[in-house]
């Protein structure tokens, strides 16, 4: 798994050159607009709601002693909760709505890496714009539910001093995994049905986690992060996923021969 994490991260080093070489920037125009618009809305909501949530949490403490400390902790938890939930919603919204625009990017990358003409890439599974959009929504709604299931209990543990240091790291890794999952599916949707794709990612957690770690780090870069996060992360995920699919096919072919 560790090896796959580093392989997935390393794929980012090829992203810029490949995007330019294959002239893929035009495909990212609408997804970048979706990313900026979504980030602005969620950022505004986070800014307006974090103090209110902290205030309501602080009301739980009815005693005077320790009130100031608990209020400070509550404000932190309120801000952290909004930031985490905002990031969860942000990434699933942009990945779901960008699916029809990212699939052609993944196709061109696969054709380039495999040396197979683009016209032959479609023989795996025929998909349309609406199919890709629905698949993106379905995958990301499923992942959103799973992520919230893990995230909410961990956020509650964040109330405990010292432990909240570790919960922050765990929350980051959970978000990273599902971000990488969504990026990988732009390639998987051509090769596998829904349940088969879930199994593929489960068997290749390191690829998803490595891609998602850099995805999340991109979002920490003010402004430029939300602009470049999709182009680089989708390209890197396509490189990693296509490479793994080709490796699996080679192994299967060798087993068949023997």
C-alpha positions as CSV (number, residue, x, y, z in Angstrom):
1,X,0.0,0.0,0.0
2,X,2.8,2.4,0.9
3,X,4.5,1.7,-2.5
4,X,1.2,2.6,-4.3
5,X,0.9,5.8,-2.3
6,X,4.3,7.0,-3.5
7,X,3.6,5.8,-7.1
8,X,0.3,7.8,-7.0
9,X,2.1,10.9,-5.7
10,X,4.9,10.6,-8.2
11,X,2.3,10.6,-11.1
12,X,1.8,14.3,-10.3
13,X,5.3,15.1,-11.6
14,X,4.2,14.0,-15.0
15,X,0.9,15.9,-15.0
16,X,1.9,19.4,-16.2
17,X,4.0,18.0,-19.1
18,X,1.2,15.6,-20.2
19,X,-1.5,18.2,-20.0
20,X,0.5,20.5,-22.3
21,X,1.6,17.8,-24.6
22,X,-1.9,16.4,-25.2
23,X,-3.4,20.0,-25.2
24,X,-5.9,19.1,-22.4
25,X,-6.2,22.6,-20.8
26,X,-9.4,23.4,-22.8
27,X,-11.2,20.5,-21.2
28,X,-10.6,22.0,-17.7
29,X,-12.2,25.4,-18.4
30,X,-15.8,24.5,-17.2
31,X,-14.6,22.3,-14.3
32,X,-12.4,25.2,-13.1
33,X,-15.4,27.5,-13.2
34,X,-17.5,24.9,-11.3
35,X,-14.6,24.6,-8.7
36,X,-14.3,28.4,-8.2
37,X,-18.1,28.9,-7.9
38,X,-18.5,26.0,-5.5
39,X,-15.6,27.2,-3.3
40,X,-17.0,30.7,-3.1
41,X,-20.4,29.5,-1.9
42,X,-19.0,27.0,0.6
43,X,-16.4,29.5,1.8
44,X,-19.1,32.1,2.4
45,X,-21.2,29.6,4.3
46,X,-18.2,28.5,6.4
47,X,-17.4,32.1,7.3
48,X,-20.9,33.0,8.4
49,X,-21.7,29.8,10.2
50,X,-18.5,28.8,12.1
51,X,-19.0,31.4,14.9
52,X,-22.6,30.5,15.3
53,X,-21.9,26.8,15.7
54,X,-19.1,27.5,18.2
55,X,-21.6,29.7,20.2
56,X,-24.3,26.9,20.3
57,X,-21.7,24.3,21.3
58,X,-20.4,26.6,24.1
59,X,-24.0,26.9,25.6
60,X,-23.7,23.2,26.6
61,X,-21.2,24.3,29.4
62,X,-23.5,25.8,32.0
63,X,-20.9,26.5,34.7
64,X,-18.8,29.7,35.1
65,X,-15.5,27.9,35.9
66,X,-13.8,26.9,32.7
67,X,-16.3,28.7,30.6
68,X,-13.7,30.8,28.7
69,X,-11.6,27.7,27.9
70,X,-14.6,25.7,26.8
71,X,-15.8,28.6,24.6
72,X,-12.4,28.7,22.9
73,X,-12.4,25.0,22.3
74,X,-16.0,25.2,21.0
75,X,-15.0,27.9,18.5
76,X,-12.2,25.8,17.3
77,X,-14.5,22.7,17.0
78,X,-17.1,24.8,15.2
79,X,-14.6,26.2,12.7
80,X,-13.0,22.7,12.2
81,X,-16.5,21.1,11.7
82,X,-17.5,23.7,9.1
83,X,-14.1,23.4,7.3
84,X,-14.2,19.6,7.2
85,X,-17.9,19.4,6.1
86,X,-17.3,22.2,3.6
87,X,-14.3,20.4,2.1
88,X,-16.3,17.2,1.9
89,X,-19.2,18.9,0.1
90,X,-16.8,20.9,-2.1
91,X,-14.8,18.0,-3.5
92,X,-17.8,15.7,-4.1
93,X,-19.8,18.5,-5.8
94,X,-17.0,19.4,-8.2
95,X,-16.0,15.8,-9.0
96,X,-19.7,14.8,-9.6
97,X,-20.5,17.7,-11.9
98,X,-17.1,17.6,-13.7
99,X,-17.4,13.9,-14.6
100,X,-18.5,14.4,-18.2
101,X,-15.7,16.9,-18.8
102,X,-13.0,14.8,-17.1
103,X,-13.8,11.5,-18.9
104,X,-12.5,12.8,-22.3
105,X,-9.3,13.9,-20.5
106,X,-8.9,10.4,-19.1
107,X,-9.5,8.8,-22.5
108,X,-6.8,10.9,-24.2
109,X,-4.3,10.0,-21.5
110,X,-5.2,6.3,-21.7
111,X,-4.8,6.4,-25.5
112,X,-1.4,8.1,-25.1
113,X,-0.1,5.8,-22.4
114,X,-1.4,2.6,-24.0
115,X,-0.5,3.5,-27.6
116,X,-4.0,2.6,-28.6
117,X,-6.0,4.9,-31.0
118,X,-8.6,7.0,-29.2
119,X,-11.4,5.4,-31.4
120,X,-10.5,1.9,-29.9
121,X,-10.6,3.1,-26.3
122,X,-14.4,3.1,-26.4
123,X,-14.6,-0.6,-26.9
124,X,-14.4,-1.2,-23.1
125,X,-17.7,0.5,-22.2
126,X,-19.8,2.9,-24.3
127,X,-20.7,5.9,-22.2
128,X,-22.5,9.2,-23.0
129,X,-22.5,12.6,-21.4
130,X,-25.6,11.8,-19.3
131,X,-24.2,8.4,-18.4
132,X,-21.0,10.0,-17.2
133,X,-22.8,12.7,-15.2
134,X,-25.1,10.1,-13.5
135,X,-22.2,7.8,-12.8
136,X,-20.3,10.8,-11.2
137,X,-23.3,11.7,-9.1
138,X,-23.9,8.1,-8.0
139,X,-20.2,7.5,-7.0
140,X,-19.9,10.8,-5.2
141,X,-23.2,10.5,-3.3
142,X,-22.2,7.1,-2.2
143,X,-18.7,8.3,-1.1
144,X,-20.3,11.4,0.6
145,X,-22.4,9.1,2.7
146,X,-19.5,6.8,3.6
147,X,-17.3,9.8,4.4
148,X,-19.8,11.4,6.7
149,X,-20.3,8.1,8.5
150,X,-16.6,8.1,9.4
151,X,-16.2,11.9,9.8
152,X,-19.0,12.8,12.3
153,X,-17.9,10.4,15.1
154,X,-14.2,11.6,14.6
155,X,-15.3,15.2,14.8
156,X,-17.0,14.4,18.2
157,X,-13.7,13.0,19.4
158,X,-12.1,16.3,18.5
159,X,-13.6,17.7,21.7
160,X,-11.0,15.7,23.7
161,X,-7.7,17.6,24.2
162,X,-4.6,16.0,22.7
163,X,-6.7,13.4,20.9
164,X,-7.9,16.2,18.6
165,X,-4.4,16.4,17.2
166,X,-4.7,12.8,15.9
167,X,-8.3,13.2,14.8
168,X,-7.3,16.1,12.5
169,X,-4.7,13.8,10.8
170,X,-7.3,11.0,10.4
171,X,-9.9,13.4,9.0
172,X,-7.3,14.6,6.4
173,X,-6.5,11.0,5.3
174,X,-10.2,10.1,5.1
175,X,-10.9,13.1,2.9
176,X,-7.8,12.3,0.8
177,X,-8.9,8.7,0.2
178,X,-12.3,9.7,-1.1
179,X,-10.9,12.5,-3.2
180,X,-8.5,10.0,-4.9
181,X,-11.4,7.6,-5.3
182,X,-13.4,10.1,-7.3
183,X,-10.5,11.1,-9.5
184,X,-9.8,7.4,-10.3
185,X,-13.4,6.8,-11.4
186,X,-13.1,9.0,-14.5
187,X,-10.9,6.1,-15.9
188,X,-12.7,3.2,-14.2
189,X,-16.1,4.1,-15.6
190,X,-14.9,3.0,-19.1
191,X,-13.6,-0.3,-17.9
192,X,-15.8,-1.4,-15.0
193,X,-19.4,-1.4,-13.9
194,X,-20.2,0.4,-10.7
195,X,-19.6,-2.5,-8.2
196,X,-16.5,-3.6,-10.1
197,X,-15.1,-0.1,-9.7
198,X,-15.7,-0.1,-6.0
199,X,-13.8,-3.4,-5.7
200,X,-10.9,-2.1,-7.9
201,X,-10.4,1.0,-5.6
202,X,-10.7,-1.2,-2.5
203,X,-7.9,-3.4,-3.8
204,X,-5.8,-0.3,-4.7
205,X,-6.3,2.0,-1.7
206,X,-2.8,3.3,-1.9
207,X,-3.4,4.8,-5.4
208,X,-6.5,6.6,-4.1
209,X,-4.9,7.8,-0.9
210,X,-1.7,9.0,-2.7
211,X,-3.7,11.0,-5.3
212,X,-6.0,12.4,-2.6
213,X,-3.2,13.6,-0.3
214,X,-1.8,15.9,-3.0
215,X,-5.4,16.9,-3.9
216,X,-6.0,18.0,-0.4
217,X,-2.6,19.8,-0.2
218,X,-3.5,21.7,-3.4
219,X,-6.6,23.0,-1.7
220,X,-4.5,24.6,1.0
221,X,-2.9,26.9,-1.6
222,X,-5.0,30.1,-1.6
223,X,-6.9,30.7,-4.9
224,X,-4.5,28.9,-7.2
225,X,-5.2,25.6,-5.4
226,X,-8.9,25.5,-6.4
227,X,-8.0,26.4,-10.0
228,X,-5.3,23.8,-10.5
229,X,-6.5,21.0,-8.3
230,X,-8.7,19.2,-10.9
231,X,-6.3,19.5,-13.9
232,X,-3.4,18.0,-11.9
233,X,-5.2,15.5,-9.7
234,X,-7.3,14.1,-12.6
235,X,-4.3,13.7,-14.9
236,X,-2.2,12.1,-12.1
237,X,-5.1,9.7,-11.2
238,X,-5.6,8.8,-14.9
239,X,-1.9,8.0,-15.2
240,X,-1.9,5.8,-12.1
241,X,-5.2,4.0,-12.8
242,X,-4.4,3.3,-16.5
243,X,-1.0,1.9,-15.5
244,X,-2.5,-0.3,-12.8
245,X,-5.2,-1.6,-15.2
246,X,-2.6,-2.4,-17.8
247,X,-0.5,-4.2,-15.2
248,X,-3.4,-6.3,-14.1
249,X,-4.3,-7.1,-17.8
250,X,-0.7,-8.2,-18.4
251,X,-0.7,-10.5,-15.3
252,X,-4.1,-12.0,-16.4
253,X,-2.7,-12.7,-19.9
254,X,0.4,-14.4,-18.5
255,X,-1.7,-16.6,-16.2
256,X,-3.9,-17.6,-19.1
257,X,-0.9,-18.6,-21.1
258,X,0.2,-21.0,-18.4
